[in-house]
Amino acid sequence: MDLSEQPSQDTPRHPWERSRAEFFVGVCRELGLLDAGHILDAGAGDGWLADQLAPLTEAQITCWDIYYSDDQLETESVHGSQIERCRSTPAGPFDLVLLLDVLEHVEDDEAFLREITATLNPGAHLVFSVPGWPLLFGGHDRMLRHHRRYRPKEAAALLRASGFSILQEGGLFHSLLPVRVGQMAREKLSGHDEANDHELDWRHGSVVTGAVMNALRLDNAVSRWTAARGLPLPGLSWWAVCRYEGEP
C-alpha cells in the first residue's frame, strides 16, 4: 500500500489490496518464483505484501520506498532480518522484483525501469502491474498522485524496450472496469471528482466485505485461467510476469 494511504493499526485492509495480494502471491507460487534468493518489493509502501510473502519463501526481501521515515527504516520487521527496508536505490542483485502499481507514480517511467534493471541478475523475473486505460484517468488517480494510466500494448512495449520478455499477461479486476466507466461518466457530467471509499468499514466477516472479496477472487481466477491460455481479458489493471533478458 502507498504510504499516503497507509491505514491505522485498527483499520482493515481494503478488499482490493487483499485480493491483489492473494492474486500475485498465487502467481508467484504457481510459477515457482518464490525460489528466488533475493526479492525486491519496489515501491513497497508499508511492506504489507512482503509480510504475506515472507512465510512462503526463504528469500531475503528488500522493501524499497523513497517515502520511508527514519523511524520506519529503524523498526525491525516482524519477520526479523528476512525483510529489510531502504529509501535509496538498493544495489541488489535481485532474482525477483515486484513492481505493483508503482510505475504510474513515476514521472519518467522509462528511466525508472532502467534503474530497476541495473539491479537484476541475468534471467531475473519481474511481476508487474499498472492501472489500465488512459480514458479512465480521473479524480481517484489525481488523489493518488498518478501521472498516467496505461494501455496494455503500451505497457508491454515499455517492458520489452527495457529488456524484458513477457511470459504471461492479462487484465485484472474485470468486474471493476464497468464500475470505473460509470464513475468517470458521473465525474464528467458533474464536473467534480468522485468521492473515494477509503473511509468505508471493510471489516473481515461483514456481509459487504465478503461479497466484494468473493467477486474479486472470481476476477482473479478468471484472469489467471485466461492468461495461462494466452487469452488476456481487459480489466481495470494490467499485469505481466516477465523475464529479464538483458539490455535490448
C-alpha positions, 0 to 999 in steps of 0.5 A, a space after each residue: 500500500 502507498 504510504 499516503 494511504 497507509 491505514 491505522 493499526 485498527 483499520 482493515 485492509 481494503 478488499 482490493 489490496 487483499 485480493 491483489 495480494 492473494 492474486 500475485 502471491 498465487 502467481 508467484 507460487 504457481 510459477 515457482 518464483 518464490 525460489 528466488 534468493 533475493 526479492 525486491 518489493 519496489 515501491 513497497 509502501 508499508 511492506 504489507 505484501 512482503 509480510 504475506 510473502 515472507 512465510 512462503 519463501 526463504 528469500 531475503 526481501 528488500 522493501 524499497 520506498 523513497 517515502 520511508 521515515 527514519 523511524 520506519 527504516 529503524 523498526 525491525 520487521 516482524 519477520 526479523 532480518 528476512 525483510 529489510 527496508 531502504 529509501 535509496 536505490 538498493 544495489 541488489 542483485 535481485 532474482 525477483 522484483 515486484 513492481 505493483 502499481 508503482 510505475 504510474 507514480 513515476 514521472 519518467 517511467 522509462 528511466 525508472 525501469 532502467 534503474 530497476 534493471 541495473 539491479 537484476 541478475 541475468 534471467 531475473 523475473 519481474 511481476 508487474 502491474 499498472 492501472 489500465 486505460 488512459 480514458 479512465 484517468 480521473 479524480 481517484 488517480 489525481 488523489 493518488 498522485 498518478 501521472 498516467 494510466 496505461 494501455 496494455 500494448 503500451 505497457 508491454 512495449 515499455 517492458 520489452 524496450 527495457 529488456 524484458 520478455 513477457 511470459 504471461 499477461 492479462 487484465 485484472 479486476 474485470 468486474 471493476 472496469 464497468 464500475 470505473 466507466 460509470 464513475 468517470 461518466 458521473 465525474 464528467 457530467 458533474 464536473 467534480 471528482 468522485 468521492 473515494 471509499 477509503 473511509 468505508 468499514 471493510 471489516 473481515 466477516 461483514 456481509 459487504 466485505 465478503 461479497 466484494 472479496 468473493 467477486 474479486 477472487 472470481 476476477 482473479 481466477 478468471 484472469 489467471 485461467 485466461 492468461 495461462 491460455 494466452 487469452 488476456 481479458 481487459 480489466 481495470 489493471 494490467 499485469 505481466 510476469 516477465 523475464 529479464 533478458 538483458 539490455 535490448 
